[in-house]
Amino acid sequence: MSEPDEATIALLSHVALFAGCDHAELAKVAELMTDSWVNAGADVTAQGQPGNAAFVIVEGVARVEANGQELARLGAGDFFGEVALLDGGPRTATVVAESPILVLSLNESQLQKLVSEVPPVALAMLRELARRLRNVEAMLI
């Protein structure tokens, strides 16, 4: 996605994965991401399959499933797929488009470029992943 618009930058400013990033950093994130539409009913990710991209929903609704159970519903500003992107492992869940959805995606080479050009993004991502890990640990205790 080149020439990011202010609406995209504003959306990214509310995405927890990029918390604390300033306008210029968010503009770089938006510039590097690729936008695409996913048809209703289509899998965006499939549990157990390799993953090479993370996604932010711009528009529409998606359902998260793991082991046949619905875990969550996602909408504009929500993100998913970051774990497989970061560690190269299989997807931990299936994400299905409930409606046509517009997503911004970030693949491994885009992520590497982003982290090298805008280091605060890496710290923001680590903080959000740590927050999520704490939430999971709290549910297990």
C-alpha positions as CSV (number, residue, x, y, z in Angstrom):
1,M,0.0,0.0,0.0
2,S,1.7,3.2,-1.0
3,E,0.7,6.8,-0.1
4,P,-1.2,5.9,3.1
5,D,-4.3,8.0,3.7
6,E,-5.1,9.6,7.0
7,A,-8.0,7.2,7.6
8,T,-5.6,4.2,7.5
9,I,-3.1,6.0,9.8
10,A,-5.9,6.8,12.2
11,L,-7.1,3.2,12.2
12,L,-3.5,1.9,12.9
13,S,-3.2,4.4,15.8
14,H,-6.0,2.4,17.5
15,V,-4.4,-1.0,16.8
16,A,-2.8,-2.4,20.0
17,L,0.0,-3.9,18.1
18,F,1.3,-0.4,17.2
19,A,0.5,1.3,20.5
20,G,2.8,4.2,21.2
21,C,3.9,4.7,17.6
22,D,3.8,8.3,16.4
23,H,2.1,9.6,13.2
24,A,5.3,9.2,11.1
25,E,5.9,5.7,12.3
26,L,2.3,4.7,11.6
27,A,2.5,6.2,8.1
28,K,5.5,3.9,7.5
29,V,3.6,0.9,8.8
30,A,0.7,1.8,6.4
31,E,3.0,2.4,3.5
32,L,4.6,-1.1,3.9
33,M,1.3,-3.0,4.4
34,T,-0.7,-4.5,1.5
35,D,-4.4,-4.1,1.3
36,S,-6.8,-6.8,0.0
37,W,-10.4,-7.9,0.1
38,V,-11.4,-11.3,1.4
39,N,-14.8,-12.8,0.4
40,A,-17.3,-13.7,3.0
41,G,-16.9,-17.3,4.0
42,A,-13.3,-17.5,3.0
43,D,-10.5,-18.6,5.4
44,V,-8.0,-15.8,5.9
45,T,-5.8,-18.2,8.0
46,A,-6.1,-21.9,8.6
47,Q,-5.1,-23.5,11.9
48,G,-2.0,-25.7,11.6
49,Q,-0.9,-24.2,8.3
50,P,2.3,-22.2,7.9
51,G,1.8,-18.5,8.2
52,N,3.8,-15.7,6.7
53,A,1.7,-12.6,7.3
54,A,-0.1,-10.7,10.0
55,F,-3.4,-8.9,9.3
56,V,-5.3,-5.8,10.5
57,I,-9.0,-5.6,9.7
58,V,-9.9,-2.3,8.1
59,E,-13.6,-3.2,7.4
60,G,-15.9,-6.1,8.0
61,V,-16.2,-8.9,10.6
62,A,-14.2,-12.2,11.0
63,R,-14.6,-15.2,13.3
64,V,-11.7,-16.9,15.1
65,E,-11.9,-20.6,15.6
66,A,-9.5,-23.2,17.1
67,N,-10.1,-26.9,17.4
68,G,-13.6,-26.4,16.1
69,Q,-14.6,-23.8,18.7
70,E,-15.3,-20.2,18.2
71,L,-13.0,-18.1,20.2
72,A,-13.7,-14.5,19.2
73,R,-15.1,-12.2,16.6
74,L,-12.9,-9.5,15.1
75,G,-13.7,-6.2,13.5
76,A,-12.1,-3.0,12.3
77,G,-8.8,-2.3,14.1
78,D,-8.4,-5.9,15.3
79,F,-5.3,-7.8,14.3
80,F,-4.3,-11.5,14.0
81,G,-1.6,-13.7,12.5
82,E,1.3,-12.1,14.3
83,V,2.4,-15.2,16.2
84,A,3.0,-17.3,13.1
85,L,4.6,-14.3,11.3
86,L,7.1,-13.8,14.2
87,D,8.0,-17.4,15.0
88,G,7.5,-19.1,11.6
89,G,5.4,-21.8,13.2
90,P,1.9,-23.0,12.2
91,R,-1.2,-20.9,12.6
92,T,-2.8,-21.3,16.0
93,A,-6.3,-20.6,14.8
94,T,-8.5,-20.3,11.7
95,V,-9.9,-16.9,10.9
96,V,-12.9,-16.9,8.7
97,A,-14.4,-13.8,7.0
98,E,-18.0,-13.5,8.2
99,S,-18.6,-10.7,5.7
100,P,-16.4,-9.3,3.0
101,I,-13.4,-7.9,4.8
102,L,-10.7,-5.5,3.9
103,V,-7.4,-6.3,5.5
104,L,-4.0,-4.8,5.6
105,S,-1.3,-7.5,5.6
106,L,2.3,-7.5,6.6
107,N,4.6,-10.3,5.4
108,E,8.0,-11.3,6.7
109,S,10.0,-9.2,4.4
110,Q,7.8,-6.2,5.0
111,L,8.1,-6.8,8.8
112,Q,11.9,-6.9,8.5
113,K,12.0,-3.7,6.6
114,L,9.6,-2.1,9.0
115,V,11.6,-3.1,12.1
116,S,14.9,-1.9,10.6
117,E,13.4,1.4,9.5
118,V,11.2,2.1,12.4
119,P,12.6,0.3,15.5
120,P,9.9,1.6,17.9
121,V,7.4,-0.7,16.1
122,A,9.3,-3.8,17.3
123,L,9.0,-2.6,20.9
124,A,5.3,-1.8,20.5
125,M,4.7,-5.3,19.1
126,L,6.7,-6.9,21.9
127,R,4.7,-5.0,24.5
128,E,1.4,-6.1,23.0
129,L,2.5,-9.8,22.7
130,A,3.6,-9.7,26.4
131,R,0.2,-8.2,27.4
132,R,-1.6,-11.0,25.6
133,L,0.7,-13.6,27.2
134,R,-0.1,-12.2,30.6
135,N,-3.8,-12.4,29.8
136,V,-3.5,-16.1,28.8
137,E,-1.5,-16.9,31.9
138,A,-4.1,-15.2,34.1
139,M,-6.8,-17.4,32.6
140,L,-4.8,-20.5,33.4
141,I,-4.1,-19.7,37.0
